[in-house]
Amino acid sequence: MPNLRTVSGEEAVQALERLGFKRVRQRGSHVVLRKDIQAGAVGCVVPLHKELRIGTLRGILKQAKVEADDFLAQL
């Protein structure tokens, strides 16, 4: 697994949108993203913090079923 770097919540949302995710809703500082795939739908919640910790980002990517390489390529 490549080394993830610290990114903001908004940067993470933009990268996930480039990967095909759509903003479904937002409540406060948390954005819910969703993507339809052949096996159903995949979703994730991204907090709009100034900096996301590496563990938080890794959890978001796991929830979204996105590889770190693909995510980093979209930054």
C-alpha positions as CSV (number, residue, x, y, z in Angstrom):
1,M,0.0,0.0,0.0
2,P,1.4,3.4,-0.9
3,N,2.0,6.1,1.7
4,L,-1.1,8.2,2.0
5,R,-0.5,11.9,2.7
6,T,-2.5,14.4,4.7
7,V,-5.3,16.0,2.7
8,S,-8.2,18.2,3.6
9,G,-11.8,16.9,3.6
10,E,-12.6,19.0,0.5
11,E,-9.6,17.6,-1.4
12,A,-10.7,14.1,-0.6
13,V,-14.3,14.8,-1.8
14,Q,-13.0,16.3,-5.0
15,A,-10.7,13.2,-5.7
16,L,-13.6,10.8,-4.9
17,E,-15.9,12.8,-7.3
18,R,-13.3,12.4,-10.0
19,L,-13.5,8.6,-9.3
20,G,-17.3,8.7,-10.0
21,F,-18.8,9.4,-6.6
22,K,-21.7,11.9,-6.3
23,R,-22.6,14.1,-3.3
24,V,-25.8,12.7,-1.9
25,R,-26.3,15.0,1.1
26,Q,-24.4,17.0,3.7
27,R,-25.2,17.5,7.3
28,G,-23.0,20.0,9.1
29,S,-19.4,19.2,8.3
30,H,-19.9,15.7,6.9
31,V,-20.6,14.9,3.3
32,V,-22.1,11.6,2.2
33,L,-20.9,10.3,-1.2
34,R,-22.3,7.5,-3.2
35,K,-21.4,5.5,-6.4
36,D,-23.4,2.9,-8.1
37,I,-21.5,-0.2,-9.2
38,Q,-22.5,-3.6,-10.7
39,A,-22.7,-5.2,-7.2
40,G,-25.0,-2.4,-5.9
41,A,-24.0,0.9,-4.4
42,V,-21.0,2.0,-2.4
43,G,-21.0,5.0,-0.1
44,C,-18.8,6.8,2.3
45,V,-18.9,9.8,4.7
46,V,-16.1,12.4,4.5
47,P,-15.7,15.0,7.3
48,L,-14.8,18.5,5.9
49,H,-11.9,19.0,8.2
50,K,-8.8,21.1,7.4
51,E,-6.7,17.9,7.6
52,L,-7.8,14.3,7.6
53,R,-5.6,12.0,9.6
54,I,-4.1,9.1,7.7
55,G,-6.2,6.5,9.6
56,T,-9.4,8.4,8.9
57,L,-8.5,8.7,5.2
58,R,-7.7,5.0,5.0
59,G,-11.0,4.2,6.6
60,I,-12.9,6.4,4.1
61,L,-11.1,4.6,1.2
62,K,-11.9,1.2,2.7
63,Q,-15.6,2.2,3.1
64,A,-15.7,3.5,-0.5
65,K,-13.8,0.4,-1.8
66,V,-11.2,2.6,-3.5
67,E,-7.5,1.6,-3.8
68,A,-5.0,4.1,-2.4
69,D,-3.2,4.3,-5.7
70,D,-6.3,5.3,-7.6
71,F,-7.1,7.9,-5.0
72,L,-3.6,9.4,-5.0
73,A,-3.7,9.6,-8.8
74,Q,-6.8,11.8,-8.6
75,L,-5.3,14.4,-6.2
